[in-house]
Amino acid sequence: MNRRRFIQTAGGAGLAAGSGLSGLFTDLYAFGNSANLSRVEAKFYKKHPDREVECILCPRLCRLGDRERGYCGVRENQNGTYYTLVYGKACSIHVDPIEKKPFFHFLPQSRTLSIASAGCNVNCKFCQNWEISQVRPEQINHVDFPPSLVAESALKYDCPIIAYTYSEPIVFYEYMYDTAKEARKKGIKSVVVTGGHINEDPLLELLPVVDAIKVDLKAFHQEFYTEYVRGELAPVKKAIEIIAKSPVWLEIVYLVIPTLNDHPEKIREMSRWIRSSVGPDVPLHYSRFQPMYLLKNLPPTPVSTLEKLRDISLEEGLHYVYVGNVPGHKAESTICPRCKNIIIKRTGYKIQKVNINKGKCRFCGNKIPGVWT
């Protein structure tokens, strides 16, 4: 398959090459099929009699017979040994601004080399990247992109950050972990964009090799997770608490879906939990929903709803609450909680002004939590 044909067939789920990346991958394009998958032993599983294995990476705890795969579709029991099938197999590669993730308090205006493999350990009915997250790896185009080459590419294309994103990085844990270690050797930082559906031990092992994590908190009641995510809320809350106690920078995104997770009383409860369990300085992003995938019967979130929920969180003592997916909204900008001046002016993914000096508000000297240099 030549390069032009690959790009035509990949569609929205394939590789998007930007900033000169296409030249790097000209000879690496390969159609994703079973013969081209990886066979790297997975971390975090237990062996049982009769060649059974139990995956302990995420709360699903999949128990699998020989030749069976986990819920994620990218980890397989082969004769009693559990393997990841997507190690070094990138199905999406982009150069993005860090603000797109979104991270608002982590190296503003930085370029990120963003990578993903196929697969996910939940099934959100509103997933915006379902073409890669809800398929098996042999159903999608990918390239061989090993950790050392990812790190080298980040350097080559002036990306001080590698982002593990688009699908669910937890399901390509080994690939992410080794890439983050390679990146750190070269002075490149790593950020993780995740739903947080991970067990405690794997998370604790990951934290020392990454620099920031953004968790998508889907709702603050289990009923929503059961019906629309097919996952569990409790382990996500636990993961957020663990990250908050570590040196890793944390931000939280809450996609607001009309009538389903926009109830003011739940938002108030969530805001109080964040303040008491995580702290008032964690950035919280209320993101606007757009109809897609299996949830097309609802309209986009009214901007007034986003503003109302933001006001609730501010009332409950959170200091940095944002409105997302509404380009030009005033709540895209960072406001100093002490003097109320705009200290980072944003419009969409573009930053127009930064009034932070050595981590402090340039107007009043208030310390602004984040990673600024």
C-alpha positions, 0 to 999 in steps of 0.5 A: 500500500503506497502512502497516498492510498494509505491516507485515503483509506485511513479516513478519520481514524488513520494517521494524520501527519503534520509538521513534516511528519509524513516524510518520516513515516513514508516507509513505515505504513502498514495495514493493521492485520493479525500478522503485523500485531505486536507480541510483547508480554503484558504487565499486570496479570496473573496466571491461573491453572489450565492456561487461564490468565487474569488481567489486573490492569484495570477494574474489569479484571478480565479472566481469560482462557487461551486465545481470548482477549480482554474487553479492550480487544488489544491484550490476548492470552496466548497459551497462558501468557498475556500479550499486548498486541499494540506495543509500538503500533500507532494508529494516530499521530499528530502534532497538537498544541498542549491546549487541545488536550486540554492542559491549561496549566502545563507549559502553555503554547507548547507543541505535543507529539500525540500518539494513540493505538487502537482500543479502550477499556470502556465504551462511551456512547458519546466517544469522539474517537470511536473509529480507533477506540472501539475497534480491534487493532487488526481492523485499522491502519497503523505504523510501527512507531517504537518508543525510541523513534517516538522520542527521537521524532519529538525532538526532531519536530520541536515537541517538548511533550509527548501526549498519550491520547485519542483512544485510552492510553491505559490499554497501551500501558506498556507502550506508553510506559516505555515511551515515557522512559525514553522521552525522559532520557531526552528531556521530553515530558509526557502527558496522559489523557485518560478516563482514569479507569485503572487499578491502583498498582499500575497507576502508582508504577506509571506516575514516576515516569510521566509529568501530567495527567488529564482525567475525563470524569464522565459524571458523578453518579454510577448510573451514568457510568453504567448506562453510557460508559460501561465502566465504574465511577469509584476507581476513577475517583480513586485514581484522581485522588492518587494523582492529586497526592503525587508530584504529577500535574493533574487537570480534570475535564467534565463533558457536559451532556444535556439532561444526562450529567448536567444536574446542578445538585450532582455538580455541586456534590462533585465540586465539594468532593474535588475541593476536599479530596483533590484541592481547590487549585486543580483546573476543572474544564466543563466541555461542550458536548456535540452529538456523535457516535451512539448519542446523536439524539441530544443537542449540543450543550447550551452555553448557558448550562456550561456557565451555570455549572461553572458558577456552581464550582466557583461558588464551592471554592474551586479556583480555576474553572473553565468552559471548553469547546466554545471558542472565544468564551471568556471562561477559556482564559485563566483568571487570578483568584486573588486580583481577578485579572486575566493572567492567560488570555486564550481564544480556542487553542491560541494564547494571546497573552501570558501575565505569569512571571516565575509562576506568579500573577504579574499583577498581584504576585499570587502563586498560580499552580501549574508547570510553567517552565 
